[in-house]
Amino acid sequence: MGPATLKPTECGLFNNTLNNRIYANVMPGATQYEFQFLDPDAGYVRSIIKPSASMLFIDMGGSVNPLVPGVHYFVRIRTNAQSNYCLPFCTITIDNAYTGMGGELTQVDGSFNGDVQMWPNPVADGRVNWP
């Protein structure tokens, strides 16, 4: 893997959702792009290799070291055309307000005082209706 650069428009963004992409500049001859996410204060380091110069943040999901909304990450990239990471790091944040995960309910501002209705209750066949 070798140096590549993230597009300048990708750095300093603090309103990403898990459904957003991060983009690197295309590097001639590269067939793999390794995106590395770091949170040094928490000891978090995770990489993912993609065949193109972009990736969805949700690709870093799953049960093992997913990206966490609200955390500032340092991001760097390298390719298989050379072996060093680009510098400096790019800083991004996944927004707390919307995680983009299907079926997940997130209370955003604490102002909801209404009713949530689902039926039938109890559930006999595993199906629940949501208005």
C-alpha positions in Angstrom: 0.0 0.0 0.0 1.3 3.5 -0.8 0.4 7.2 -0.3 -2.7 8.6 -1.7 -4.6 11.7 -0.6 -8.2 12.2 0.6 -10.0 14.9 -1.3 -9.7 18.3 0.4 -13.5 18.5 0.6 -13.6 15.4 2.9 -11.6 16.9 5.7 -13.0 18.8 8.6 -16.5 17.5 8.2 -18.4 17.0 11.4 -21.9 16.1 10.0 -21.3 12.8 8.3 -23.8 10.0 8.7 -23.0 6.3 8.3 -24.6 6.5 4.9 -22.1 9.1 3.6 -19.0 8.3 1.6 -15.4 9.5 2.0 -13.5 10.0 -1.2 -9.8 9.8 -2.0 -8.1 11.1 -5.1 -7.7 8.4 -7.7 -4.1 7.2 -7.8 -2.8 5.8 -11.2 -2.1 2.1 -11.0 -3.9 1.6 -7.6 -6.4 -1.3 -7.4 -6.8 -1.2 -3.6 -7.3 1.7 -1.3 -6.9 1.2 2.5 -8.8 3.7 4.6 -7.6 3.8 8.2 -9.6 5.4 11.0 -8.0 6.3 14.3 -9.1 7.6 17.7 -5.8 7.7 19.6 -7.4 8.8 22.9 -9.5 5.6 22.9 -6.8 3.3 21.3 -9.0 2.8 18.3 -7.4 1.8 15.0 -9.3 0.2 12.2 -8.6 -0.2 8.5 -10.7 -1.4 5.6 -9.5 -2.1 2.0 -11.7 -1.1 -0.9 -11.2 -1.6 -4.7 -12.1 2.0 -5.4 -11.2 5.5 -4.1 -14.3 5.8 -1.9 -16.1 4.0 0.8 -19.3 4.2 2.8 -18.9 4.8 6.5 -21.4 2.1 7.2 -18.9 -0.4 5.7 -17.0 0.1 9.0 -20.1 -1.1 10.9 -20.7 -4.6 12.3 -20.1 -5.9 15.8 -16.3 -5.5 15.8 -15.0 -2.0 16.3 -17.7 0.0 14.4 -17.4 3.7 13.9 -19.3 5.4 16.7 -21.5 8.5 16.1 -20.2 11.6 17.9 -16.5 10.5 17.9 -13.9 12.6 16.1 -11.7 10.3 13.9 -8.4 10.8 12.2 -8.5 9.3 8.7 -5.6 8.5 6.4 -5.3 6.4 3.3 -2.8 4.5 1.3 -2.9 2.3 -1.9 -1.3 -0.8 -3.2 0.7 1.4 -5.6 3.1 2.5 -2.8 3.5 1.6 0.9 3.2 4.8 3.0 0.1 6.5 4.4 -0.7 10.1 3.3 -0.1 12.9 5.8 -1.5 14.9 7.4 -4.5 13.1 8.8 -7.9 14.2 7.8 -10.4 14.8 10.7 -14.0 13.7 10.4 -17.0 13.0 12.8 -20.0 10.8 12.4 -23.0 12.8 13.4 -25.0 11.8 16.5 -28.3 13.0 15.2 -28.7 10.2 12.6 -26.8 6.9 12.5 -28.3 5.7 9.2 -28.9 2.2 10.6 -32.2 0.7 9.4 -34.6 -0.2 12.2 -32.8 1.9 14.8 -34.6 4.5 16.9 -32.6 7.4 18.1 -33.9 10.2 20.4 -32.3 13.3 19.0 -33.2 16.2 21.2 -35.1 14.7 24.2 -38.3 16.7 23.4 -40.5 13.7 22.4 -43.4 13.4 24.9 -45.9 11.5 22.8 -47.0 7.9 22.4 -45.4 5.2 20.4 -47.9 2.6 19.2 -47.2 -0.9 17.8 -49.6 -3.7 17.4 -50.5 -6.5 18.1 -49.1 -6.7 21.6 -48.2 -9.4 22.5 -46.8 -10.5 19.2 -47.8 -14.0 18.2 -46.3 -14.4 14.7 -43.2 -12.2 14.9 -44.9 -9.4 12.9 -45.3 -5.9 14.4 -47.2 -3.0 12.8 -45.8 0.5 13.0 -48.0 3.4 12.0 
